[in-house]
């Protein structure tokens, strides 16, 4: 009769093992640490940078979590037993360079090596975000990134409403909202953050009530003020991403210059009648708003929604795409819209894509960020850069 010890001995005869010192050396050479302990063990302590897949889920999950079978792996459990069986399984699945860590996390910890108590999801959060957790591209690690992220909404109107709703529902941990307007009856045709009971309320207060009711995990900061040169740098510095729902050119140019100086990506959206546009301005690696539009068009060619009208559902489409792009930026997921502008025509039901190019003569750039001067741009949209242009 075959015993457990026989199975373990046979498994160890077919795999490579190392001790914690050897594992630490392998990790420094590019090996990835795979932790196959149970979730309750992982919560009590883990090695930074490790990928956690419980042993019972390994066969079903590892190909999605670690797609590259050429990635060298160190496999760890609590003492070295489960990691031995897991290493043999990984070899059978085609992972070519896998080593089990004898002694496991217990020995690693006893020897005084680096570990910490990882942030993990609560049981309520696991239930709330279950559909995200099922996506290998998101999982618990991605959901924690969302919970730790901060997004600033420029406007709580037509675009800000759907974007904020979906970002809050997705679990973005900190959402800031800038708007100095009050809820008006004419807003309700498209601004779904608000309702008839809040007519006359400050928009930021109405927005906060709606978002707090959707997800108690989200910390909401409101700014009932006009964004200007005196406050934009201090506010933007607190956020990872900006969702731009501004409805005027001075705010957009001011936002552009501050975001370039700070290196904060902006998810830009705009709407007009039956048409909308979405793009991402990431000053660290792509084009900016000034590359796309060096100066504003004449006022007669750029009427506001209040002057020209807008189909109520249109900002829902555009704002939702903005939320999607913000989440992709946070997670580093997929191909974003940096350098690409998507134009949507609701009447034709068509999407068109345009490539955006950097303007080599532009001075408001990430490379010149130290010399960018932040100034209010009412009636003045020329680049504000001190000193000679950077060579």
C-alpha positions in Angstrom: 0.0 0.0 0.0 1.3 3.5 -0.9 1.4 5.9 1.9 1.5 9.7 2.0 5.2 9.6 2.8 5.8 7.4 -0.3 4.0 9.9 -2.5 6.0 12.8 -1.0 9.3 11.0 -1.4 8.5 10.2 -5.0 7.5 13.8 -5.7 10.7 15.1 -4.2 12.7 12.7 -6.2 11.4 14.3 -9.4 11.8 18.0 -8.5 14.5 20.5 -7.6 14.5 21.9 -4.1 16.3 24.8 -2.4 16.4 26.3 1.1 15.3 29.8 1.9 18.8 31.3 1.3 18.9 29.6 -2.1 15.4 30.8 -2.9 16.3 34.4 -1.9 19.2 34.2 -4.3 17.0 32.9 -7.1 14.4 35.7 -6.5 17.2 38.2 -7.0 17.9 36.7 -10.4 14.4 37.1 -11.7 12.6 34.0 -10.3 8.9 34.6 -9.4 7.7 33.4 -6.0 4.5 31.4 -6.1 2.8 31.1 -2.7 0.5 28.1 -2.6 -0.7 28.4 1.0 -4.4 28.8 1.9 -5.9 32.4 2.1 -5.9 32.5 5.9 -2.2 31.6 6.0 -1.4 34.2 3.4 -3.3 36.9 5.4 -1.1 36.2 8.5 2.1 37.0 6.6 3.7 36.8 3.1 6.8 37.6 1.2 6.5 40.9 -0.8 6.1 40.4 -4.5 4.8 36.9 -4.3 1.9 35.6 -6.4 -0.7 33.8 -4.3 -2.6 30.9 -5.7 -3.9 28.4 -3.1 -2.8 24.8 -3.8 -6.4 23.7 -4.3 -6.8 26.2 -7.1 -3.4 25.8 -8.8 -4.3 23.7 -11.8 -7.4 25.8 -12.6 -5.8 29.2 -12.1 -2.1 29.2 -12.8 -2.2 29.4 -16.6 -4.3 32.6 -16.3 -2.2 34.1 -13.5 1.2 33.1 -14.9 0.8 32.7 -18.6 4.5 32.5 -19.5 5.7 28.9 -19.0 9.3 30.1 -19.4 9.0 32.2 -16.3 11.3 30.6 -13.6 9.4 30.0 -10.4 10.1 29.3 -6.7 7.1 27.6 -5.1 6.5 28.0 -1.4 4.0 26.7 1.2 4.2 26.7 5.0 6.8 23.9 5.3 7.7 22.5 2.0 5.2 19.7 1.5 2.5 21.3 -0.6 5.1 23.2 -2.6 6.7 19.9 -3.6 3.5 18.5 -5.0 2.7 21.9 -6.6 6.1 21.9 -8.2 5.6 18.5 -9.8 2.2 19.6 -11.0 3.6 22.7 -12.6 6.2 20.6 -14.4 3.5 18.5 -15.8 1.7 21.7 -17.0 4.8 22.6 -19.0 6.5 25.1 -16.6 10.2 24.5 -17.4 12.1 26.0 -14.5 10.4 25.4 -11.1 12.0 25.0 -7.7 10.3 24.1 -4.4 11.4 25.9 -1.2 12.1 23.4 1.5 11.1 24.6 4.9 8.6 27.0 3.4 7.5 30.3 4.9 7.9 29.1 8.4 11.7 28.6 7.9 12.0 31.8 5.9 10.4 33.7 8.8 12.4 32.0 11.5 15.6 32.9 9.7 14.7 36.6 9.9 14.2 37.2 6.2 11.9 39.9 4.8 8.1 39.4 5.1 5.1 41.5 5.9 1.4 41.3 6.6 -0.3 41.8 3.2 -3.4 43.8 2.7 -6.2 41.4 1.8 -9.9 41.7 1.0 -12.5 41.3 3.7 -15.2 38.7 3.3 -17.7 41.4 2.5 -15.3 42.8 -0.2 -14.8 39.3 -1.7 -18.5 39.1 -2.1 -18.9 42.6 -3.5 -16.1 42.3 -6.0 -16.5 38.6 -6.8 -16.9 39.2 -10.6 -13.6 41.1 -10.6 -11.9 38.4 -8.7 -12.9 35.8 -11.3 -11.0 37.8 -13.9 -7.4 36.6 -13.9 -6.4 40.0 -15.3 -7.8 41.7 -12.2 -8.1 39.2 -9.3 -7.4 40.1 -5.7 -4.2 42.0 -6.5 -6.0 44.2 -9.1 -8.9 44.8 -6.8 -6.5 45.9 -4.1 -4.9 48.3 -6.6 -8.3 49.8 -7.3 -9.0 50.2 -3.5 -5.7 51.9 -3.1 -6.2 54.2 -6.1 -7.4 57.8 -6.2 -9.2 59.4 -9.1 -10.2 63.1 -9.4 -13.4 63.9 -11.3 -13.4 67.3 -12.9 -17.1 68.0 -13.0 -20.1 66.2 -11.5 -22.3 66.7 -14.6 -23.0 64.7 -17.8 -19.6 63.0 -18.1 -18.7 63.0 -14.5 -22.0 61.2 -13.5 -21.6 57.9 -15.3 -17.8 57.9 -14.8 -18.0 58.4 -11.0 -20.8 55.9 -10.6 -18.8 53.1 -12.3 -15.5 54.0 -10.6 -17.3 53.9 -7.2 -19.0 50.6 -8.0 -15.6 49.2 -9.2 -14.1 50.0 -5.8 -11.8 52.9 -6.6 -10.8 53.8 -3.0 -10.7 57.5 -3.2 -12.7 59.7 -5.5 -12.4 63.5 -5.6 -15.1 65.7 -7.1 -14.7 69.3 -8.3 -17.8 71.3 -9.1 -19.1 74.6 -8.0 -22.6 74.4 -9.5 -26.0 73.5 -8.0 -28.4 70.9 -9.3 -30.8 72.3 -11.8 -33.9 70.7 -13.2 -32.4 70.9 -16.7 -29.4 68.7 -15.5 -31.6 65.7 -14.8 -32.0 64.7 -18.4 -28.4 63.4 -18.4 -26.7 64.0 -15.0 -27.6 60.7 -13.3 -25.8 61.4 -10.1 -28.6 63.8 -9.1 -32.4 63.6 -8.7 -35.5 65.8 -8.3 -35.2 65.8 -4.5 -31.8 67.5 -4.8 -32.7 70.4 -7.1 -31.0 73.5 -5.6 -28.3 71.4 -3.7 -24.7 71.8 -4.3 -23.7 69.2 -7.0 -20.7 67.9 -5.0 -23.0 67.2 -2.0 -25.5 65.4 -4.2 -22.8 63.4 -5.9 -21.3 62.3 -2.6 -24.7 61.1 -1.3 -25.2 58.9 -4.5 -21.7 57.5 -4.5 -21.7 56.7 -0.8 -24.9 54.8 -1.2 -23.4 52.7 -3.9 -20.2 51.7 -2.2 -19.2 52.3 1.5 -15.6 51.3 0.6 -15.1 54.6 -1.3 -13.7 57.7 0.4 -15.2 60.8 -1.3 -13.6 64.2 -1.2 -15.6 67.2 -2.5 -14.3 70.5 -3.8 -17.0 73.1 -4.1 -14.8 75.6 -5.8 -13.6 77.0 -9.1 -10.5 75.2 -10.3 -7.8 77.8 -10.9 -4.0 78.4 -10.7 -4.1 79.0 -7.0 -5.4 75.5 -6.1 -5.0 73.1 -9.0 -1.4 71.9 -8.2 -2.3 71.1 -4.6 -5.4 69.2 -5.5 -4.0 67.2 -8.5 -1.0 66.1 -6.5 -3.3 63.9 -4.3 -4.6 61.8 -7.3 -3.3 59.1 -9.6 -5.7 59.8 -12.5 -8.0 62.7 -13.6 -11.3 62.2 -15.4 -11.9 65.4 -17.3 -15.5 66.3 -17.7 -14.9 70.1 -18.0 -17.2 72.1 -20.3 -14.9 75.1 -21.0 -11.5 75.6 -22.7 -9.7 77.6 -20.0 -10.2 74.7 -17.5 -9.0 72.2 -20.0 -5.8 74.1 -20.8 -5.2 74.8 -17.1 -5.7 71.1 -16.3 -3.3 70.1 -19.1 -0.5 72.3 -17.9 -0.8 71.2 -14.3 -1.1 67.5 -15.2 2.0 67.8 -17.5 4.0 69.4 -14.7 2.9 66.7 -12.2 2.9 63.7 -14.6 -0.7 62.8 -13.8 -2.6 61.2 -16.7 -5.9 62.7 -17.8 -8.8 60.7 -19.3 -10.4 63.3 -21.5 -14.0 63.3 -22.7 -16.1 65.8 -24.6 -19.7 65.8 -26.0 -21.7 67.9 -28.5 -25.2 67.2 -29.7 -25.0 63.6 -30.9 -21.2 63.2 -30.9 -18.6 62.4 -28.3 -14.8 62.0 -28.1 -12.6 60.1 -25.7 -8.8 60.0 -25.4 -6.1 59.7 -22.7 -3.4 62.3 -22.2 -0.4 60.8 -20.4 2.3 63.4 -20.3 5.0 60.9 -19.3 4.7 58.9 -22.5 2.2 60.3 -24.9 0.5 63.3 -26.4 -1.2 66.0 -24.4 -4.3 68.3 -24.8 -2.1 71.0 -26.3 -0.7 68.6 -28.9 -4.3 67.9 -30.0 -5.6 71.4 -29.8 -2.8 74.1 -29.6 -5.4 76.8 -29.2 -9.1 76.9 -28.7 -11.5 77.4 -31.7 -13.5 80.6 -32.0 -16.4 80.7 -29.7 -18.9 80.5 -32.5 -17.5 77.1 -33.5 -17.6 75.7 -30.0 -21.0 76.3 -28.4 -21.8 74.7 -25.1 -24.4 72.0 -24.5 -26.6 74.7 -23.0 -26.4 76.5 -26.3 -26.5 73.6 -28.8 -28.1 70.8 -26.8 -27.0 67.2 -26.2 -28.8 63.9 -26.4 -29.2 62.7 -22.8 -27.8 59.2 -23.2 -24.6 60.4 -25.1 -22.6 61.4 -22.0 -23.5 58.0 -20.5 -21.6 56.3 -23.3 -18.7 58.7 -23.3 -18.4 58.9 -19.5 -18.5 55.1 -19.2 -15.6 54.8 -21.6 -13.7 57.3 -19.5 -14.3 55.2 -16.4 -13.0 52.1 -18.3 -9.9 53.9 -19.4 -9.2 55.2 -15.8 -9.5 51.6 -14.5 -7.2 50.3 -17.2 -4.6 53.0 -16.2 -4.8 52.0 -12.6 -4.4 48.3 -13.3 -1.9 48.6 -16.2 -4.4 46.6 -18.2 -4.8 46.3 -22.0 -4.1 48.9 -24.6 -5.2 52.4 -23.5 -6.2 55.4 -25.6 -3.0 57.3 -25.1 -2.2 58.7 -28.6 -5.5 57.6 -30.0 -8.8 59.6 -30.1 -12.1 57.6 -30.4 -14.9 59.6 -31.9 -18.5 58.4 -31.4 -21.4 59.4 -33.6 -24.7 58.4 -32.0 -26.8 59.0 -35.2 -24.6 56.7 -37.3 -23.8 54.4 -34.4 -20.2 54.5 -35.4 -16.8 54.7 -33.7 -13.9 56.1 -35.5 -10.3 56.2 -34.3 -7.7 58.9 -35.0 -4.0 58.8 -34.2 -2.7 61.8 -32.3 0.9 63.0 -32.8 3.2 65.0 -30.6 3.9 68.6 -31.6 7.8 68.9 -31.7 7.5 72.7 -31.2 5.4 72.4 -28.0 7.1 73.7 -24.9 4.6 72.5 -22.3 6.0 68.9 -22.0 7.0 66.4 -19.3 10.7 67.0 -20.3 10.2 70.8 -19.6 8.0 70.3 -16.5 10.3 72.2 -14.2 9.8 75.4 -16.2 6.1 75.2 -16.7 4.3 78.1 -15.1 0.7 77.5 -14.0 -1.5 80.4 -14.8 -5.2 81.1 -15.2 -5.9 81.0 -18.9 -9.1 83.0 -19.4 -8.6 84.6 -22.7 -5.0 83.4 -22.8 -4.2 79.9 -24.0 -0.6 80.3 -25.1 1.9 77.8 -23.5 3.3 79.2 -20.2 7.0 78.1 -20.0 9.8 80.1 -18.4 13.2 80.4 -19.9 14.5 79.2 -23.3 13.0 76.0 -24.8 14.6 72.8 -23.8 17.1 71.6 -26.5 
